[in-house]
Amino acid sequence: MKQFFAVVESLITVALVLAGLAGISYHSFREGGWLMQGISKMADAYISYPLIAVGLSIPLYFIYRMWRARRNQGRGGQIFDYLVYLFMAAGIYFIGHYVVTGKI
């Protein structure tokens, strides 16, 4: 019986993660989606406020390098667990939104 509940838990986890990935992908890559809005706002910021944008880009670059160095050393840590939880939460949100409104 314990094994049955473990399988059900795994299936629910996979379903929620897939729903979260599908919802995030749909809203990111559709026309006028989050990705295009983000890119256009970032381009506007670089054009309108170049010093602020460069000032924010430099720390982001170093954070990225530290993350890559840590990942190459084989210490992934709990970041991947948190990503699974994030996608599960997004899956719950998108499924709930679909059930309540009937729209994706």
ABEGO torsion letter per residue (X at the ends): XAAAAAAAAAAAAAAAAAAAAAAAAAAAABBGBAAAAAAAAAAAAAAABAAAAAAAAAAAAAAAAAAAAAAAAGBAEAAAAAAAAAAAAAAAAAAAAAAAAGBX
